[in-house]
Amino acid sequence: MKKGVFLLLIAAVSALGGLLFGYDTGVINGAQFFLTEHFSLSDGLKGWVVGSALLGCFVGAIVAGPLSIKIGRKWSLIISAIFFTLSAYGSGLPELFPQSVSMLVFFRILGGLGIGIASMNAPMYIAEIAPSNIRGRMVTYYQLAIVIGFFVVFLATYYIGNNLTEAENIEFGWRRMFWSELIPSGLFLILLFFVPKSPRWLALKGQDDEALLVLNKINGETEALQEMKQIKDSLNESNDGIKVSYFSKAILVIIAIGTVLSMLQQFTGINAVLYYGADIFEKALGFGKEDVLAQQILLAFVNLVFTFVAMFTVDKFGRKPLLYIGSVGMIVGFLLLGISLQQQNVGMISLIGVLLFIASFALSMGPVVWVLLSEMFPNKIRSVAMSVAVAAQWAANYVVSQSFPMVMGSETNNSAPWNGSLPYFIFIAFILIIVFVTYKFIPETKGKSLEEIEGFWK
């Protein structure tokens, strides 16, 4: 198998974890109206059913680190694929089984566990496999897959729902929406058995011969020997016969920087826009119900296009320039939205503001954070450090998802001078923090091997 084809297979298979991330997160949005009617859910129960997967995501991200160290990146992804498959089938249990709200929540949490494990292992696996000159683009496949997952599940649930009556959707259509995830999850599970183990995990476990075989397939014999030496030198230097201390000042600083960057991805407000996009378009922007579908498709399309832009520029321009450019775009986008809301003049300018924010996020904080998290941590601590950073990201996701509707509905937000704009100015403040953190603490990692990046922290 040619080197390019081999790398593409690895990236495509592991990025399917990202697609399932987006698909599993999005499928509940398409099914929620019908299952709410089916189970006659109260507002509280509806929130629990929709948000329960986030609990699984948080726990999954925490256990992903120790799991990845123990059994490796490949087998951790296989476990996540099993969780995705069980969740997809169990969430839509056929009528001959006594499906209940509790059972539905159980299977949604299983899906969340799959997302949490995959969201930490998939980008890290790609980073540990990919050559340094294209590593940024290959890790960006993961974010691209998340965006495609959101887009595909939106089309799938729309197609299923549109071909059934409302009564049929309430009775069994929502089950089919969940089952549609069986196709990508089954494919993910099968193909994972054909990818190699991470060479850096193999080296960490002392399986040097197998690690060298994988590196030979990727880089060729000469470069593989050089990279293998770098990996072993890195592991020997970080070990020195002493067990690594995660509570040493140097290690804590590195983990803290990665964790703050990871949480800031959520504090941009991206999931407030994605999760509550329909409400924003209908209420804040003044669009009617008949326009919401078209606006959501437009939002998903812009997200997809600019993720492609990031994929082809992250290794050319570098990580930090994209973060700066994206931060400026996000600020301008939310300023357009916020000021138009303040002046009670919602319309096309407001929509342009939302779309500019989405485009700027897709160009920067969306993919670049995953790239940086997958490459910035030293070999010896990468699994645990990334597990902490990703778990913190899911916690931040939960905070934003729960607080956004509360702030939106508050009396302060809905009276002068804010007039519905307060959340967006709060997000602007966090984006300004991103600029500061990027300038002060984030190294430029473009074109550097993982072992060279490790040297930045010494």
N, C-alpha and C positions, 0 to 999 in steps of 0.2 A: 504494500500500500504506500502510495506517495506521501511525503511528509505533509504537504498542504491538505490533502484529503483526510489524512489521519487527524490533523489538528482541527479541521472543520467538523469531523465526526464527534470528537471530544467536546468541542464547544457547543455543538448543536444538541447533543444528548444532555449535557449538564445544564445547558440553558433551558431545557424543557422544565427543569425545576422552577425557573422563573416564570415560564408560561403558566404552570400550575398554580404558582403564587397568585398571579393576576386572575386566573380563571376561578380558583376556589374563593378568592376574595369577592370577585364580581358576581358569581352565580347566585349568591344570596340576595343581591339587589334585584335581580330579575325575578326571583321566586317569592320574595317576601310578601308581596301584596296577596298572592293567591294562597300561600300557606297560612297567612294571618287570618284570611276568611275561613279556610278549612278547619283550623283549630280554634277559631273565635278568640284570638289572642288579645289580651289587654295591651295597652301601650308599654307597660313594664315588661311583660313577657315577650313582646315583640322585640324590644331593645335587647333582652337577654339572648333570644334566639339569634339575632343578627350579630351581636357583639361577642357571643361566647367563643367564637373562633379565635378572637384576639387573646383570650386567656391561654388557649392552646399554643398560639404563636409565641407568647412570652415564655411559657414553660419549655417549649421545643427549642427555643434559642438558648436557654440556660443549659439544658442537657446536651445540646449539640457539641459543645466544647469537649467535655469529658468523653462523649461517645466517639467523636472524631479522633481523639488521641488513642482510644482503646482499639477501635475496629477500623479506623481509616475513613478517608473522605468518601471513597466509592461505596462502601457498605453502609455508611450513614445515609447517603443519598438513596440507596436501595430501600432502607427502612422508611425513609420519608415517602417514597413512591408507594410502598405498601399502605401507609397511613392515608395517602391521597385516594387510593383505590377503595379501601374500606369505607372511607368517609363518603365518597361519591355514591357507592351502592347503598350504604346504610342510611344516608340522609333521605333517600327516596324509596325506602322499603316498600315493596308491593303491598297491596291492600290485604293480602292473605295473612300478613304479619301484623300484630297489634302495634302499629306505629303510634308514638306518643310524643308530646313536646319534650319530655325528658330524654327519650331515645334520640330525637332529632338533635338536641343540644349535645348529647354524648358524641354523636358522629361528627358534628360540626367542630367540636373540640379536637377530635382525632385529626380532622383536616388541618386545624390550626397547628397541631404538633408537627404535621408534615411540612407546613409552610415554615415554621420556626427552624426546623432542622435544615431544610433545603436553603433557606435564605442566608444561613451562615456557611454551609458547606459548598454550595454550588459556585459562588464567586471565588471562594478560597481555592477550590479544586482547579478551576480554570487558571487562576493566577499562578499556581504551583506547577502547572503543566506548560503554560504558554511561554514562548521565547520573549525576551524583554522588549524587543522592538515592536511587537504587535500585541503585547499583553493588555494594554489599555483597551484596544478595540475588542479583543476577545472577551474580556470581562464585561464590556458594555453590551455584549450579546445577551447577558443576563437581564439587564434593565430593559433592553429591547423586547425580550421575551415576556417580561411582566406586562409591558404596554400592549403587546400583541394579545396576551391572555385576556386583558380587560376588553380589548376590542372584539376578539372572537367570541367571548362569552356573551357580550352584549348582543351580537348578531345571532348567536345560537338561541338564547332565551327569547329574543324577539321573534325568531322564526318559529320556534315551538309554540309560543303563546299566540302568535298571529294565525296559526293554522288550527286552533281549537276555539271552541266557544268559551265564554267566561266561566260557565258552569263546569265545563270539562277541565279548564285550567285549575279551578278551585278543587276539583275532585282528584285529578291525577296529573295535570300538566306540569305542576311544580316538581313532581317526582322525576319526570323526564328531563327537566332542566338540570337537576342534580346528576342524573345518570349520564348526561352528555359529557360529563367530566371523565367518565370511564375510558373514553377513547384516548385522550392525551395521557392520562395516568397509566393506563395499560402499556402504551407505547414507551413511556418513560421507564417503566419497570423492566420491560424486556430489553431495551437497548443498553441499559446500564450494565448488563452482564458482559457487554462487548467492549467496554472502555477499560483502560489500564488503571492501576492504582497510582496515586500521586507519588512521584519519585522522591519528593521531600519527606513525605510520611514514611516511605520505605526506608530512606536513609536514617530517619529518626529512630526507626525500629531495628536498625542494624542490618537491613536486607539490601546491602550495597549492590550486589550483582543484579538483582531484579530492578533496582532503581536505575542502574546504568543502562540496562536494556531499554527501558522506557525512554530515557534521555537520548539514546542512540536513534530511536525511531523519530524523535522530534527534531533533533539538532544535527544529526550526523556524528560520526565517531569522535572526531577531533574536538569539536565544541562540547560534546557530551562529557568527555574526560575532564575538560577545564571546568565545566559547570559542576561536575561531581566533586571536584576538589574544593571548589568554593563552598558547596553545601556542607561537606565534611568539616572544613575549617571553621565555618560558622557554628556548627553544632558543637564541635570540640571546644571552641572559645567560649561559647555561652554556657557550656557544661562545666569543664575543668574539674570533673569528678565531684562536683557539688550540685545538689538538687536546686533548680532555679527557684528563687524566692519571688512570688508575685507581689509581696508587700514591701519589697525594696523600693527606695525612692525613685530610682531610674525606671523600673518596670511600671510602677504606678503612674508616673508622668506620661509614659507612652500610651498606656491603656486609657488614662483620663482624656488625652487629646483625641484619640479615636472615638471614645464614647461620646464626648461633647459634639464632635462633628456628626456622628451618627444621629444623635437626638435632634440636632439643628436641622437635619433633612426634613424631619416631621414638623418642626416649629416654623418652617416656611409657610405652612398652611395648605400644603398640597393635598392632603387627604380630606381636609375640610371641603376643598373645591371638588374633589373626585367623589367623595361619599355623599355630599349634599348638593351636588351640581344642579340637580333638578329643582331643588328648593331655591337655590340662588337665582337660576334663570327665571323661575316663575315669580318669586316674591321680590327679591332685591332688584332684579333687572327689568321687571315689569312685563316679561313675556307670558303669553297665554299657554295653557296646557297643550294646545295643538302645536306649539313651537318647540316645546321642551325636547322632544325626540330629535329633531333636527339639530338643536344646539348641542346635545350630548354627542351626537355623531361627529359634529365639527370639532368639539373638544378632544375626542378620542383620536381624530385624524391628525390634529395639530401635534398632540402628544407623540404620536407615532413618527411623524415626519421629522421632528426635531431630535428625537432619539437617534434616528439614522444620522443626522448631522453630527451629533456628538460622537457617534461610533467612528466616523471617518475623520474626525479632527482631534480626538483626545491624544493620539500618539504623535500628531503633527504639531499642534499648538502647545500641548502640555496640560496638566491637570489644573494648576493654579489659574492660568489665563481664562480657562472655561468657567471656573468658579467666579472670577471677577466679572466677566461678561454676563453670565447668567444672573448674578446678584443684582447688577444694575438693571437688567431687563425685568426681573421680578419686582423690584422696587417701583419702577416706572409703571408697570402693569397694575399693581395694587394702588398706586397713586391715582391713576386714571379712574379706576373703579371707585376708590374711596372718595375722591373729590366730587365725582358725578353723583354719588349717593348723598354726600353732604349738601350739595346744591339741589338735591331732589330733581335731577335732570338725567334719569337713567335712560339708556338706549344704546345706540351703536357704539359710543365712546366706552360705555361700561363693558360691553361685550368684547371690544378690542382689548380693554385692560385685562379681562379674564384670560383671553387667548394669548396675549403677550406674556402673562405670568406663566401659563402652562408651557408655552414654547421655551421660555427662558429656563424653567425648571428642568424640562426634558433635555435641554442642552448642557445643563450643569449639575445641580445637586442630585438629580435623579441618578444618572449613570456614574458620575465622577466619584460620588461618595462610596459606591460599591467598589469601584476600582481602587480607591485609596485604602479602604478597609481591608481589602484582600491582599494588599502588597506592603502596607506600612509597618506591620508588626514583625518583629524578629522571628526566625524559624521556630525557636524553642518555645515561644509563648503564643504563636499565632492562633492556635485553636481556642485556647482559653480567652485570650484578649478579644478575639473576634466574637466569641460567644457572648461576652459581657457587653460589647458595643451593640450587637444586634438585639440582644434582650432589652437593652435600654431604649433602642429605637422603637421596639414594639410597645414599651411602656409609654413613650412619648406619643406614639400613634394613638394609644388609648386615651391619654390626657386630652389631646386635641379633639378627638372624635366625640368625647363626652362633654367637653367644655364649650366647643364651638356653638352648638344649638342653644346652650344656656346663655352665652354672651349675646348671641343674635337676638334672643327673646327678652333680654334685660331691658328695664325701663331706661337706664342710662344710654344704651345703644340706640333705642328707638325715639329718643327725644333730642332736641337741639343741644349742642351743635353737631352731634354725630350722625343722626338720621340714618342709622343702619350701617355706618362705615367703621365703627370702632374695631371689630376683629381684624380688619385689613391693615389698619395702622399698627396694631399689636404685632402682626406678622412682619410688617416693614421693620420694626425695631429688632426683631430676631434676625432678619436678613442682614441688617447692618452689623450685627454681632458676627455673622458668618464671614463678612469681609475682614473684620479684625482678626478672627481666629485663623483664617487662611493666610493672612499676611504675617502674623506673628509666629504661628506654630506649625504650619503644614509645609513639609518639604516638597520640592518638585521631584517627582519620581519618574518622569518620562525617560524611556530608554535605559533605565538602570535595572540591573539584575536585583532579585530580592535580597541577595547577600550584600550588594552595594548599598541598597536602601537601608539595610540594617546598620551600616556604618554611619548613617546620618545622626543616629541617636547616641553615639559614643563620644 
